[in-house]
Amino acid sequence: MGVNQIDFFNAIKSFNGADNRLELIYKSNSSFVYKDFAHSPSKVKATVNAVKLQYPNKKLIVAFELHTYSSLNQKFIKNYRNTLKNADECLISFSEKNMEIKGFEPLSHKLIMNAFNHHKIKLATDLVSFEKILLSFDLSNSVLLLMSSGNFNGFDYKKIKKNLK
């Protein structure tokens, strides 16, 4: 491509990464909070696995928003099987109101548990329940990974900062 190795390594030092792609939004002495745009099953799995590899001795908490038309589809959701396998705790979020507007069949907790094949899933179907569950997690010695192609129904990420240890 015409870029010599020395120029590349000098330039990459100042590259902070792309917005919303495993973007570090908060950190404390023992905890990290990342935001990521991942939403397809392969990207969710790759991101979860990469974060667990980077922080093997930290608890990994994943909040994932089902936001796209495909992810909200009862048949497609099965493609997420084992994508959260390396997460210690999970919060799956989606908007029941948006599901109604789109004319989609409701997603039950059982369907989501079976689709993801993870025993520690909590479910939030609106902003109030999402915020309550998310802010109840103990974030000490942990990595919180927020994955969505949306915005978790308008959640204010600044509220997380109060929970960091």
C-alpha positions as a Python dict, from the first residue, in 0.01 Angstrom:
ca = {
    (1, 'M'): (0, 0, 0),
    (2, 'G'): (304, 224, -5),
    (3, 'V'): (334, 286, 370),
    (4, 'N'): (663, 185, 519),
    (5, 'Q'): (672, 1, 850),
    (6, 'I'): (828, 282, 1056),
    (7, 'D'): (571, 537, 934),
    (8, 'F'): (289, 293, 1011),
    (9, 'F'): (408, 224, 1368),
    (10, 'N'): (458, 596, 1435),
    (11, 'A'): (109, 679, 1307),
    (12, 'I'): (-72, 394, 1481),
    (13, 'K'): (44, 521, 1823),
    (14, 'S'): (-203, 809, 1802),
    (15, 'F'): (-496, 609, 1659),
    (16, 'N'): (-767, 591, 1925),
    (17, 'G'): (-990, 350, 1736),
    (18, 'A'): (-1321, 399, 1561),
    (19, 'D'): (-1616, 545, 1751),
    (20, 'N'): (-1846, 284, 1903),
    (21, 'R'): (-1609, -3, 1816),
    (22, 'L'): (-1491, -140, 2149),
    (23, 'E'): (-1470, 216, 2274),
    (24, 'L'): (-1350, 256, 2633),
    (25, 'I'): (-1592, 502, 2790),
    (26, 'Y'): (-1503, 470, 3162),
    (27, 'K'): (-1243, 308, 3379),
    (28, 'S'): (-1152, 297, 3745),
    (29, 'N'): (-875, 128, 3941),
    (30, 'S'): (-1033, -215, 3896),
    (31, 'S'): (-1303, -182, 3630),
    (32, 'F'): (-1354, -94, 3265),
    (33, 'V'): (-1665, -1, 3067),
    (34, 'Y'): (-1670, -46, 2690),
    (35, 'K'): (-1930, 46, 2432),
    (36, 'D'): (-1946, -152, 2110),
    (37, 'F'): (-2165, -143, 1799),
    (38, 'A'): (-2160, -524, 1763),
    (39, 'H'): (-2502, -669, 1689),
    (40, 'S'): (-2465, -959, 1446),
    (41, 'P'): (-2409, -1299, 1609),
    (42, 'S'): (-2055, -1337, 1475),
    (43, 'K'): (-1952, -989, 1591),
    (44, 'V'): (-2111, -1034, 1933),
    (45, 'K'): (-1923, -1360, 1984),
    (46, 'A'): (-1593, -1218, 1857),
    (47, 'T'): (-1620, -910, 2079),
    (48, 'V'): (-1712, -1105, 2394),
    (49, 'N'): (-1430, -1351, 2334),
    (50, 'A'): (-1175, -1077, 2264),
    (51, 'V'): (-1266, -887, 2582),
    (52, 'K'): (-1248, -1206, 2791),
    (53, 'L'): (-903, -1280, 2642),
    (54, 'Q'): (-786, -929, 2723),
    (55, 'Y'): (-920, -940, 3080),
    (56, 'P'): (-915, -1307, 3186),
    (57, 'N'): (-913, -1233, 3559),
    (58, 'K'): (-1203, -989, 3558),
    (59, 'K'): (-1573, -1060, 3576),
    (60, 'L'): (-1726, -995, 3233),
    (61, 'I'): (-2074, -841, 3236),
    (62, 'V'): (-2239, -807, 2896),
    (63, 'A'): (-2539, -586, 2823),
    (64, 'F'): (-2667, -657, 2475),
    (65, 'E'): (-2957, -483, 2302),
    (66, 'L'): (-3163, -673, 2048),
    (67, 'H'): (-3230, -381, 1820),
    (68, 'T'): (-3225, -479, 1453),
    (69, 'Y'): (-3516, -636, 1267),
    (70, 'S'): (-3330, -965, 1238),
    (71, 'S'): (-3221, -982, 1602),
    (72, 'L'): (-3583, -935, 1713),
    (73, 'N'): (-3703, -1219, 1491),
    (74, 'Q'): (-3793, -1539, 1681),
    (75, 'K'): (-3636, -1758, 1415),
    (76, 'F'): (-3318, -1553, 1370),
    (77, 'I'): (-3247, -1509, 1742),
    (78, 'K'): (-3135, -1872, 1758),
    (79, 'N'): (-2822, -1763, 1567),
    (80, 'Y'): (-2699, -1603, 1891),
    (81, 'R'): (-2649, -1945, 2051),
    (82, 'N'): (-2332, -1949, 2266),
    (83, 'T'): (-2228, -1597, 2159),
    (84, 'L'): (-2226, -1488, 2526),
    (85, 'K'): (-2065, -1809, 2653),
    (86, 'N'): (-1763, -1627, 2799),
    (87, 'A'): (-1970, -1369, 2986),
    (88, 'D'): (-2014, -1415, 3359),
    (89, 'E'): (-2339, -1219, 3366),
    (90, 'C'): (-2567, -1101, 3087),
    (91, 'L'): (-2839, -847, 3041),
    (92, 'I'): (-3042, -874, 2724),
    (93, 'S'): (-3248, -568, 2639),
    (94, 'F'): (-3515, -493, 2384),
    (95, 'S'): (-3815, -266, 2360),
    (96, 'E'): (-4150, -441, 2384),
    (97, 'K'): (-4305, -118, 2256),
    (98, 'N'): (-4089, -130, 1940),
    (99, 'M'): (-4178, -496, 1894),
    (100, 'E'): (-4550, -405, 1896),
    (101, 'I'): (-4495, -117, 1653),
    (102, 'K'): (-4308, -351, 1415),
    (103, 'G'): (-4577, -616, 1451),
    (104, 'F'): (-4336, -875, 1588),
    (105, 'E'): (-4430, -1166, 1812),
    (106, 'P'): (-4321, -1111, 2174),
    (107, 'L'): (-3991, -1259, 2289),
    (108, 'S'): (-4023, -1458, 2610),
    (109, 'H'): (-3751, -1495, 2869),
    (110, 'K'): (-3749, -1870, 2801),
    (111, 'L'): (-3701, -1816, 2426),
    (112, 'I'): (-3410, -1579, 2490),
    (113, 'M'): (-3250, -1812, 2747),
    (114, 'N'): (-3275, -2102, 2501),
    (115, 'A'): (-3156, -1896, 2205),
    (116, 'F'): (-2844, -1765, 2380),
    (117, 'N'): (-2785, -2085, 2580),
    (118, 'H'): (-2663, -1894, 2884),
    (119, 'H'): (-2787, -1958, 3236),
    (120, 'K'): (-2722, -1609, 3378),
    (121, 'I'): (-2938, -1386, 3160),
    (122, 'K'): (-3145, -1102, 3296),
    (123, 'L'): (-3403, -947, 3068),
    (124, 'A'): (-3507, -582, 3031),
    (125, 'T'): (-3791, -479, 2803),
    (126, 'D'): (-3786, -102, 2860),
    (127, 'L'): (-3553, 176, 2974),
    (128, 'V'): (-3663, 163, 3339),
    (129, 'S'): (-3600, -210, 3380),
    (130, 'F'): (-3273, -189, 3183),
    (131, 'E'): (-3140, 89, 3402),
    (132, 'K'): (-3246, -82, 3725),
    (133, 'I'): (-3080, -411, 3633),
    (134, 'L'): (-2767, -259, 3480),
    (135, 'L'): (-2701, -32, 3777),
    (136, 'S'): (-2751, -322, 4021),
    (137, 'F'): (-2444, -509, 3893),
    (138, 'D'): (-2137, -504, 4114),
    (139, 'L'): (-1874, -353, 3885),
    (140, 'S'): (-1574, -412, 4110),
    (141, 'N'): (-1293, -601, 3933),
    (142, 'S'): (-1504, -627, 3619),
    (143, 'V'): (-1546, -530, 3258),
    (144, 'L'): (-1887, -406, 3151),
    (145, 'L'): (-1941, -449, 2780),
    (146, 'L'): (-2237, -256, 2634),
    (147, 'M'): (-2323, -385, 2288),
    (148, 'S'): (-2590, -234, 2068),
    (149, 'S'): (-2655, -83, 1729),
    (150, 'G'): (-2904, 140, 1911),
    (151, 'N'): (-2885, 325, 2241),
    (152, 'F'): (-3056, 98, 2496),
    (153, 'N'): (-3379, 298, 2467),
    (154, 'G'): (-3204, 625, 2547),
    (155, 'F'): (-2999, 512, 2847),
    (156, 'D'): (-2765, 782, 2986),
    (157, 'Y'): (-2422, 615, 2999),
    (158, 'K'): (-2302, 873, 3256),
    (159, 'K'): (-2507, 692, 3521),
    (160, 'I'): (-2264, 399, 3508),
    (161, 'K'): (-1976, 612, 3630),
    (162, 'K'): (-2131, 634, 3979),
    (163, 'N'): (-2112, 253, 4014),
    (164, 'L'): (-1742, 220, 3932),
    (165, 'K'): (-1512, 124, 4217),
}
